């Protein structure tokens, strides 16, 4: 109430369709973690449990475990994974058409199920989306989409089922400068170019500077602070640019 009047919120978009979900809860414990993290894997209630449901759950746990190990950052809060049977389902319920996305503030992953076998596409998808949530919790707010997506692609080691090494032969030339990719250009490019580029840049940065430097200085950098951030790691923007381009040429 304000000024003696009641204020009522009005939502500009209609409420999205909702369905009931069936939840399977598991504990995820990695190495020396003080306590396991509770993982809630959710399946559409209207669908019967698939024969390979346990394989799907184990793929979720493996993917998250890999993300934890790559980042060196454990989680302290429950995490939910909504598993959709196809692209149409995830689009109709979330409004986003894609293999997966993370709602980092809510600690929720939305993913389309694929082959749940060890090292398969579904497991890699969980690494990617799980990295977004874990990095947000442990590292804070990312400075640019280039580093947000790059970290997730680097952790998974693949984009679209193709390794980063193989992507080097598919990326169109000329490749934009890193400083340009740190700005609006990243979202303007096709994802099958920008995402592999971001993963390769992170691979170079982690190899050259170590994950700690990436976390402390580069992860939160913006286009305007990029050169200063590079200097804080003991390198320069020009040196990192040169190594990035050398990696693309391999």
Order of alpha helices (4+ residues) and beta strands (2+ residues): beta-beta-alpha-beta-alpha-beta-beta-alpha-alpha-beta-beta-alpha-alpha-alpha-alpha-alpha-alpha
